[in-house]
Amino acid sequence: MATIIQDCLRANLDDTLPETIFQRLATSRVDLAFTLLQRLIDVAPRRDDVKGLVDPAWAALHGQASQIASLLVGNDAAYYRTLLRMLYLSLQSHVSSDRPRSGKDLDNIEKDRSDARAKKAKEVEATVLEILQTVVAHGFRSLIVELHENPSRVQATDFVLLIAIMRTCLQIPGVASYSEQLLTYFDDERTAQHASTLLSWSDRLATAKDPIYGEVSMNFLLELSNLPVLAESLVVNGTFAQAATTNLLSMFRKSGGVGPFDEPMRLYNIWARGYLPLVINLLSSVGPPIAAELSTTLSQFEGQLSRASHSLCVKLSNISNGPYTGYLTLTMAAEVHALALITAILNRFRESGSSLGIVAADVVELPWDSSGVREDIETRLQRRNNLRNNIIPTDEHEEAWSRQKPLTAQEGCENRLEEKVVDELRAALSLLGNADW
């Protein structure tokens, strides 16, 4: 199948046929290649011939990669969208899932790696860097410009695809070592600033009040922040500070905040799955110097933090008369875990104070009832049947997990979704001072 895929992609580079005939053939070839690649990735994602598909997949796009945004809103958008999906899948084969099992394995990795394999790895790294520069950094910025000028012609899923390509590229072994080069790429395109601008007017682009472009921009900033040098740049260039002032994030300042069952549901995900992890990455990368700014900024979301203080409380069923009172989602558990981690980091910085070169009093305490949350988590974990029955899946992935067996039978969970929720709650509880669970 890998040979057929390569032949289809390489045949599309030959445009000597009349345009109308070539276009029909090219579309049929790439559709066939994409279908075969999906199947191949499912059954043999790490095979060498599968890994080798990055070259033809990139070659099919390379000549026009700098124009990818305009191509995605043009007449042949479906064709180039399929090529991008193929590029994404082929890159997936280079994300290593292998883990050495012993110290001896670690010692032997370099010895067992042939010169040819090492050379190929360098070639892949060079290709990935080029993809990050042209498709991601330049393409994402250009697509935002297209969205601003012709919003009806742009699909939000194209942004999602570029973010997925970026995430995959940064996970490929060796790529992170080029962090300074990557910083130059994204700084030259001012991609982070454009993403922040997209966040600032995402509320006006919302369809049926669904802020999908707010989620897109937040997820992009989050992916950037996974690389320390890029995370630092988000602070230095003011992107993080600007994001906190947007109309979208102001929703989290209102009394009562935003919950997982409030419409639009995407808004809560932006907070719990986007903004809070972004704060964690910045604290991890920049450290004590940013603690005062981040704690002050987070404290401004008092309504959201107050709601989060009581979200797990089983005693306060009279807080809301809504149909979801007392129920729990995986994202709610993730929110509590994230806030527990942020609180623990800030507490450590505050306690160390001058030894870290900061003024302890400047690192404010979050208006989040950590002791009350700890008690609520303990109560939830003590009542496992009640916890299990009150977990609600919120998307198709969670629906699937609710039907899957847990990975660890000893934990007392009956399905994968419950196991994920319990893992988040236990991690939060450990950070809040109770490691017995």
N, C-alpha and C positions, 0 to 999 in steps of 0.2 A: 504493500500500500504506500509506503514511503516513496518508492520509486515513481509510482503513478502521480503522487502529489507533486514531486519535483518536476516531472515532465509537464504537468499541466501549467505550473507556474512559469517555467522557462519558456514554454510555447507561447505564453501570453506576452513575452518580451519581443516576440517577432511580429511586427505590425505591417508586414509587406502586403497583406491581403487588403482588399477594399474595406473602407472603414465600417460600413454597415455589417458586412459579413464578419469582420474581425471582432466587432463589439459583441455580436451574438455568441460567437465561439468563445471569446474571452470570458463572458459571463457564465456560460455553461461549464467551462473548465474550472473556474474558480469556485463555483457552487459544488461541483463534484469533489474538488480538492478539499474544500472545507468540511464536507460531510465525512470524507475518509479520515481527515486529520482528527476530527472529534472522536471517531471510533478508535483510532490508533492511540490517542492520548489516554483513553479509558482503559485500554488493555496493556499497553507497553510504553508508559510515559518516559522511562529513563533509558530506553534503548539508544545506542549510538546513532542509528539511522534516523531516529525521531529527533534527536538533538541536532542532527545535521540539517533539519528543515528550516532552521532560523535563517540560514543564508539565502535560500531561494525565496522565502517569505519576505525577507527584507529587500532583496533585489527587485521584487515585484513592485515595491513601494518607493524605493530609494530615489529614483529619478524625479519624483513629484512630491516627496515627503515634505518639503518646505511649503508646499501649497495645500497641505492636507485639509486645512479648515475650509478653504474655498471649494475643494473637491467634495467635501461632505455636505455642502449645500447646493451642489450642482446637479446636472442631469444624471450623472453616473454615480451618485452618492451611494447607492446600494452596493455597487461593485467595490468601491474603495472601503466601504464599511466592512465588507466581508474580508478584504485583504487585511484590514486592521485586526479583525478577530482571529484570522489565521496567524498573524504576527504574535498576538497575545498567547495563543495556544502553543505555538512553537517555543516561545520564551519560557513557558511553564515547565517544559522538559528540562530546563537548566537550573530550576530551583531545587537544590539538593534536599532530599528528605532523609538522607543517610546520616546516622550518628555513630561514631566509633564506640565500641563496647568496652574498651579497656585502655589503660595507659600505653600498653604495647601497640595497640592499633594506632594511637596517635603518633607514636614514634615512627611507625612504618608507612604512614600516609605518603609522605614526600618520597620515600625510597621506592614505593611501588608505582609512583606516578611517572609514566614514561615521558621522555622529552617531547614526543609527538603530541601527547595529551596536554602537556603544559603549554606547548605552542598553540594548540587549538583553544585552550582556555583563554589565552591572551587575545586571540582573534575574536572570540565571543565577547570578551570585555570591551574591546574596541567597537564592535558592532552595537553593543548595548549602550555605550556612551553616546554614539551617534544617534541612536533612537531616542535617548533621553533629551538630547539637544534639539533635534528637529521635530520629532513627533510630539513629545511631551512639552518641553519648555516653550518652544515656538508655536507648536500646534495648539496648546491650551490657550495661550494668550490670543492667538489669531481667532480662535473659535469664540472667545469672549467678545472680540471686536465685531465678529459677524453677528453675534447675538444682539449686540447693542444696535447694529445698523439694520438687521433683518431678523427680528425675533421669531417670526413665523416660519422661517426656513431652517432653523436650528433645532436639533433634537437633543434633549437632555441626556439621552442614552449615549450620545457620542462623547460627552464629557465623562460619563461613567466609564466608558471604554478606555479613554486616555488615562484616567486615574488607575484603572486596573493594570494597564501596560506599565505605568510608572511603578506601581507597587511591586509587580513581578520583577521588573528590572532591578530594583533596589534590593530584592531578596536573593539575587543571583550572587554566588560566592565571588568575592574579589571586587565587585563594583563599588562597594562602600569605601574602599581604600582610595578612590578617586574623588573624595569629597570636595576638595578645593576646586577641582575642575568642574564638578557639578554645580558648585556655588556660582562660578563664573557664568555657566550656561543660564541659570535661572535669574541671576542678577542682570545679565545683559538683556534678557527679555522682560525684566520687571514682572515676572509671572506671578509672584506672591502678591504684589501690589494690585495686579489686575484681578486676582482671585478675591482679594479683600474688597475691591470695588464691586465685583459681582455680588458679594455678600451684602453690601450696603444697599443695592437696589433689587435684591432678590424678592423682597416683599411686593414690589411693583410688577415683577414678572410672574408672580404666582397665578396659577390657573385654579379656579375654585378654591382660593385661599391656601393652596398647597405649595409651600415654599421649596420646591424641588431644587431650585438653583442655590438656595441657601445651604442645603445639604451637600450639593456638589462642591461649592466653594469651601465649606468647612472640611469636607473629606480630603480635598486637595491640600489644604493647609496642614491637616493632620499627617498626611503622607510625607509632606516636606519635613515636618518636625521629627520624623523617625530617624533622620540623619542629623547628628548633633550640630554640625557646622551650619546646616540649613535652618535648624531650630533657632540657633543663635541669631541668624540673620533676620528671622521674623520679629525678634525683639529689637534688634539694632535699627532696622528700617521702619519701625513703628507699625508694622502690619498687625501685630497682636493687639496693640492699643487701639488701633482704628476699628478692628473687628468688634471690640467691646462696646463701641458707641453706635453701632448700627441699629436701625429700627427693629430688625429681626431679633437681635439679642435683648432689646429692651423689653420684649415680651416676658422675659424671665425675671424682670424687676417688679412686675405687677403683683399686687396682693394675691396670695394663693398660688402664684407661680403657674407652671404648666405641667400637667400630669400625663401619663402614658395613654390614657383613654380620652384625653381632650382632643378635639379636632382643631387643626389637622394633626394627626398622630406623628407625622414626620417632624414636627417642631420639637417634641420631646426627645426624639432620637438625635436631633442636632445638638441638643444639650448633653445628653448622657453618653452618646456614642461618638460625638465629635468634639465639643468644646472641652469637656472635662479631661478626656485623654490628651488633648492638645496642651492643656495646662500641665499635666503630668510630664509630658515630654519636654516642655520648656523648663520645668523645675529640675528635671534630670540632667538636661544638657547645659543650661546656664548656671544652675545652682543658686547659692545664697544671694548673689547680687540681684537676682530678679525676684526674690521672695517677697520683699515689701510691696513691689508693684503688683504682683500676682495676687497676693492676699487682699490688698486693697480693692483690686478690680473684682475679685470673686465676692467680696463682702457686699458689693453693690447689688448683687442679685439676692437680696434678702428674702424676697417673696418665694423664690425657687428653693432656697436653702431651708426656709421654714417648712415648706411643703415636704421636702426630702427628710426633714427631721421626724416627720410623723407618718411617712408613707408605708412603713412596715408595721405600724402599731395595730395590734389586733383588738385593743381595748376601745379604740376611738372609732367605733363603727358609726357613731352619730356625726362624724365629720362631714359625711356626704350621704345623701339619700339616693345616689346614683346606683345603677345596676352593677357597677364594678367595685363597689366598696368592699374592702377586705381581700380583694384578689391581688395576685402578684405576677409580675412578668420578669423575664430574664433581664430586660433592660433596667427595670427597677433595681434588681439585685446588682447589676453592673454599676449603676449610679452610686449606690451605697458603698460599693467596693472602691470606686474611684475617689469619692469624697473622704473615705477613711484613709486612703493612701495619701491624698493631698494634705489632710490634717496631720498625719504622722510626719510627713516631710517638713511641713511648716513648724511643727512643734520642735523637731530636732534642730532646725535652724535657729529658732527663737531661744532654745535652751543653750545653744553654743554661743550665740551672740557675737561678742567682740572677737572671739577666737577665730571666727570665720570672716572677720572684717566687716560685720554689719551691726546696725543698732537693733537690738532685740525688740525694743518697743515699737519699731517701725513695721514689724511683721505682725499684723493684727490677727486676732483670733476670728475664725469664721463664725457667723451666726448660725451654727449647725449644732444641734444637741447630740454630740457624740455619745455621751453616757446613756441617754435615752434610746438612741439607735442600737447601742450594744445590748440593752435589755430586750428590745424588740426582736433582735435577731436571735437571741438565746431562746425567747419564747417561741418563735417560729420553729426553730430547730428541735425544740422539745416536743412539739406537736406535729410530728412528721406526716401523719395521715391528713391532718388539716392543711398543712403546707402543700402536700401533693395535690389535694383536691382543689386548691385555690390558685394553682399556677395556670395561667392562660397563655397559649401561643399567640403571637401577634403577626406572624408572617408564614410563608410556605416552608421556610427552613425550620422554623420552630415547630410547625405542624409535623414535619418529617421526624424531627428529634423526639417528639412526644410519642412516636410509634416505634422508636428504636430502643434496643436494649442498652442499658448503661455499660460503660466501659469497665467499671469496677463493681463487681457484685457485692463486695464487702461493705460498701457504703450505705446499703439499705435503700437505694433508689430503685424505682421501678422502670424508669425510662431515661433516655439521654438528656431530655430537656430538664427534668427534675435534677439530674446529676449536675448539669451546668449551673442551675440556680443555686444548689447547695454549695458547690465549689466557690461561687462568688460570695455567698454569705459567710462561709467559713473563712475565706481570705480576709474579708472585711472585719470579722470578729477577731482574728489574730492581730490585725493592725490596731484594733481598738482596745487591746489589752487582755484578751481571753484566748489563749492558745489551746484550751482543753478540747475544743471541738475539732 
